[in-house]
Amino acid sequence: MIFGKDKTYRFHYKGHLTFWAYAKSKYNVNRPKKYAVLFSSWYEGNMAKSFSCTEFDTLDEALEEAKLINKLYSDTPKPVKIYKEIQSRYSSRRIWNDKNNYKWDFSNGGYFWGYVVIDMINQKFIKIINGLRVFGYSLTSKPGLSDYDMFFRGEDEIPQNYEWDERGEYEGWLQFRWGDGKNAIDYVEPPKMERPGVTEIREIYDEATDTYIKRKVRVVYVGWDDPLPKKEKGIIYERPNKEPVIFPGEFGYEGDYSTQELALSKEIDEPTTSSIAEMLGDNNPLLKLLNN
């Protein structure tokens, strides 16, 4: 916030530069077009030790590079965290504070390192290991909307000299560009898709309490001659007589068990052959011998 000559506050936020603008000015690294592996090492206070960016034509090549980094740096000594002994404010005894009062010891030759695999085509972070620390920028294993904006925003999407109004304009841009976009002027809330079936109150067995609890459930009734619907999670499928519908692959059945039972009953009703002789019929060789 700056107090202007006209005695009014002028709000602005210089967030127009991307990660690649800094990488170009600091390390002469160009913005990759496809896939890339970024590696950095650093000391305490995000003091950079090294930084590199290697571009690849395919994701498989980038992931192979990531495997190689893991092998090369897996034995790197880790800095040692040394906690400071402090005097308790409320007693005479000295205590160790493990939250804020510590320092890093790099005397063993250790340092921090991390890398990220990025997909510039689909604007995605593929893999982030230990994060990145370079030219004052910090990327963690859980990137936020501002990280997506820093890495993937097009260089021509925002004018180079544009200054954001810090009263929420930049946050609005992040939500519009990388979030759900619900703050867009022309955004229309899509209609909610109604789940199939009907809502009923059922007593459902609860394993935690070993009791039956009344709950609202969604039930789809499937007629005996109706084709099986597409199964959706959280929905109960039953026949008109409350029998559960068994879908193909469940309990070892290849088809709906109700239709299998129907087929089985038809087979039982059909007349069956009672002897081998009757099964062989007139071509029975035994009968031919007797006739001769």
C-alpha positions in Angstrom: 0.0 0.0 0.0 1.4 3.4 -1.0 0.3 6.8 0.1 0.0 8.9 -3.0 0.6 12.6 -3.6 -3.2 13.2 -3.7 -3.4 12.0 -0.1 -5.3 8.8 -1.2 -4.2 5.3 -0.9 -3.1 3.6 -4.1 -3.4 -0.2 -3.9 -1.2 -2.3 -6.1 0.6 -5.6 -6.2 3.3 -6.4 -8.7 2.5 -10.0 -9.4 2.6 -9.9 -13.2 6.0 -11.7 -13.5 6.1 -15.4 -13.9 8.6 -17.9 -12.6 10.3 -17.9 -16.0 10.8 -14.2 -16.1 13.0 -14.6 -13.0 14.6 -17.7 -14.3 15.6 -15.9 -17.5 17.0 -12.9 -15.7 18.9 -14.8 -13.0 20.0 -18.0 -14.7 19.3 -17.4 -18.4 16.8 -20.3 -18.4 14.1 -20.1 -21.1 10.5 -21.1 -20.5 10.1 -24.8 -21.5 7.5 -25.8 -24.1 6.8 -29.4 -23.2 8.1 -31.2 -20.1 10.9 -30.2 -17.8 12.7 -31.2 -14.6 13.7 -28.3 -12.3 16.3 -29.0 -9.6 17.5 -26.7 -6.9 19.7 -27.0 -3.8 19.9 -24.5 -1.0 21.1 -23.6 2.5 19.3 -22.0 5.5 17.1 -19.1 4.8 16.4 -20.2 1.2 20.0 -19.2 0.2 20.3 -20.8 -3.2 23.2 -23.2 -3.9 22.3 -24.3 -7.4 19.5 -24.3 -9.9 18.9 -26.1 -13.2 16.1 -26.7 -15.7 16.2 -29.6 -18.2 13.6 -29.8 -20.9 12.3 -33.0 -22.5 10.1 -33.9 -25.4 8.2 -36.7 -23.6 7.0 -37.2 -20.0 8.8 -40.6 -19.8 12.1 -38.9 -20.4 11.5 -36.4 -17.7 10.5 -39.1 -15.2 13.7 -41.0 -16.1 15.7 -37.9 -15.2 13.8 -37.7 -11.9 14.9 -41.3 -11.1 18.5 -40.4 -11.8 18.3 -37.4 -9.5 17.0 -39.6 -6.7 20.0 -42.0 -7.2 22.6 -39.2 -7.3 21.3 -37.2 -4.3 19.9 -39.9 -2.0 23.1 -40.1 0.0 23.5 -36.4 0.4 24.1 -35.5 4.0 21.2 -33.8 5.6 21.7 -30.6 7.7 21.3 -31.2 11.4 18.7 -29.3 13.4 20.2 -28.0 16.7 17.8 -26.8 19.3 18.6 -23.9 21.5 18.4 -24.1 25.3 16.3 -21.3 26.6 15.3 -20.0 30.0 11.7 -20.6 31.0 9.8 -17.4 31.6 7.8 -18.9 34.4 10.5 -21.0 36.3 14.2 -21.1 36.9 14.7 -24.4 35.0 16.1 -24.3 31.5 14.1 -26.1 28.7 14.5 -27.0 25.1 12.1 -25.4 22.7 11.5 -27.6 19.7 9.2 -25.2 17.8 11.0 -22.0 17.0 14.4 -21.9 18.7 16.7 -24.0 16.6 19.4 -23.5 13.9 20.7 -25.6 11.1 24.2 -27.1 11.2 25.8 -27.6 7.8 29.2 -28.5 9.0 28.8 -32.1 7.7 28.6 -30.9 4.2 24.9 -31.2 4.0 22.4 -29.0 2.2 18.7 -29.1 1.1 17.7 -30.3 -2.3 14.6 -30.9 -4.3 13.1 -31.1 -7.8 9.8 -30.8 -9.7 8.6 -32.5 -12.9 6.3 -30.2 -14.8 4.0 -30.6 -17.8 3.8 -27.3 -19.6 1.4 -28.7 -22.3 -1.3 -29.6 -19.8 -0.2 -27.1 -17.1 0.3 -29.7 -14.4 2.8 -30.4 -11.6 3.6 -34.1 -12.2 5.9 -34.7 -9.2 7.3 -32.5 -6.5 10.1 -33.9 -4.2 11.3 -31.7 -1.3 10.1 -28.6 -3.2 12.2 -25.8 -4.8 14.0 -22.8 -3.3 15.4 -20.4 -5.8 15.7 -16.5 -6.2 13.5 -16.0 -3.2 10.7 -18.2 -4.4 9.6 -21.3 -2.5 7.6 -24.2 -3.9 6.2 -26.8 -1.5 4.8 -30.3 -2.1 1.3 -28.9 -2.1 1.2 -26.1 -4.7 -1.4 -23.4 -4.4 -3.2 -21.4 -7.1 -0.4 -18.8 -7.1 2.2 -21.5 -7.9 0.2 -22.6 -10.9 0.0 -18.9 -11.9 3.8 -18.5 -11.5 4.7 -21.6 -13.6 2.0 -21.9 -16.2 0.4 -18.5 -16.9 1.2 -17.4 -20.5 3.6 -14.6 -20.8 1.1 -12.6 -22.8 -1.9 -13.2 -20.6 -1.2 -10.2 -18.4 0.5 -7.0 -19.6 4.1 -6.7 -18.5 3.7 -3.4 -16.6 0.3 -4.3 -15.1 -0.1 -3.7 -11.4 -2.7 -5.7 -9.5 -5.0 -3.9 -7.1 -4.1 -5.7 -3.9 -7.6 -5.4 -2.5 -8.4 -8.8 -3.9 -7.9 -8.4 -7.6 -5.0 -10.9 -7.8 -6.8 -13.4 -5.7 -9.8 -13.0 -8.0 -7.6 -13.7 -11.0 -6.2 -16.8 -9.4 -9.7 -18.1 -8.7 -10.8 -17.3 -12.3 -7.7 -18.7 -14.1 -6.8 -21.7 -11.9 -9.7 -22.3 -9.5 -13.3 -23.2 -10.2 -13.9 -20.0 -12.2 -17.1 -19.3 -10.3 -16.2 -15.6 -10.0 -16.4 -15.2 -13.8 -19.0 -12.6 -15.0 -20.6 -15.1 -17.4 -20.5 -18.1 -15.0 -23.7 -20.1 -14.8 -24.1 -22.7 -12.0 -24.7 -26.0 -13.7 -28.0 -27.8 -12.7 -27.5 -30.5 -10.1 -27.9 -33.9 -11.5 -30.7 -35.8 -9.7 -29.6 -39.2 -8.6 -31.7 -42.1 -9.9 -34.2 -44.0 -7.8 -36.2 -42.9 -4.7 -35.2 -41.9 -1.2 -36.3 -44.3 1.6 -35.6 -44.6 5.3 -33.9 -47.9 5.9 -32.3 -49.6 9.0 -28.7 -50.0 8.0 -26.2 -52.1 10.0 -23.4 -50.0 11.5 -20.2 -52.0 12.2 -18.8 -49.4 14.6 -21.7 -49.7 17.0 -22.9 -53.3 16.0 -26.4 -51.9 15.7 -28.9 -51.0 13.1 -29.3 -47.3 12.5 -32.1 -45.6 10.5 -30.7 -43.7 7.5 -31.8 -42.1 4.3 -30.8 -44.2 1.3 -31.3 -44.1 -2.4 -33.0 -47.1 -3.9 -33.4 -48.1 -7.5 -35.9 -50.8 -8.3 -35.1 -53.0 -11.3 -37.9 -55.0 -12.9 -37.4 -58.6 -13.7 -37.3 -58.0 -17.4 -35.5 -54.6 -17.3 -31.9 -54.4 -18.4 -29.3 -53.8 -15.6 -28.7 -50.1 -15.1 -25.3 -48.6 -14.7 -24.2 -49.1 -11.1 -23.5 -46.0 -9.1 -21.8 -45.7 -5.8 -24.0 -45.3 -2.7 -27.2 -46.5 -4.4 -29.1 -49.7 -3.5 -30.4 -51.8 -6.4 -33.3 -54.2 -5.7 -35.8 -56.3 -7.5 -39.6 -55.6 -7.0 -39.6 -58.2 -4.2 -36.7 -56.5 -2.4 -34.1 -59.0 -3.6 -30.7 -57.4 -4.2 -29.6 -57.1 -7.8 -26.3 -58.9 -8.3 -24.3 -57.2 -11.0 -21.9 -59.1 -13.3 -18.7 -60.0 -11.5 -20.2 -60.0 -8.0 -19.9 -63.1 -5.9 -18.4 -65.0 -8.8 -21.5 -64.6 -11.1 -20.9 -63.6 -14.7 -24.4 -62.3 -15.0 -27.3 -61.3 -12.8 -28.0 -64.2 -10.5 -31.8 -63.8 -10.9 -31.6 -64.5 -14.6 -29.3 -67.4 -14.0 -31.9 -69.0 -11.6 -34.6 -68.5 -14.2 -32.4 -70.2 -16.8 -31.7 -73.0 -14.4 -35.4 -73.6 -13.7 -36.1 -73.9 -17.4 -33.4 -76.5 -17.7 -35.0 -78.5 -14.9 -38.4 -78.4 -16.5 -37.2 -79.8 -19.8 -37.4 -83.7 -20.2 -34.1 -85.5 -19.6 -32.7 -88.7 -21.0 -32.8 -91.5 -18.4 -30.3 -94.0 -19.8 -27.2 -94.2 -22.0 -29.0 -96.4 -24.5 -31.7 -93.8 -25.0 -29.1 -91.2 -25.4 -27.3 -93.2 -28.1 -30.7 -94.0 -29.8 -30.7 -96.1 -33.0 -27.0 -95.8 -33.5 -26.4 -97.8 -30.3 -23.7 -100.4 -31.3 -25.0 -102.8 -28.6 -28.4 -103.0 -30.2 -26.8 -103.7 -33.6 -24.9 -106.7 -32.1 -28.1 -108.1 -30.6 -30.0 -107.8 -33.8 -27.3 -109.7 -35.7 
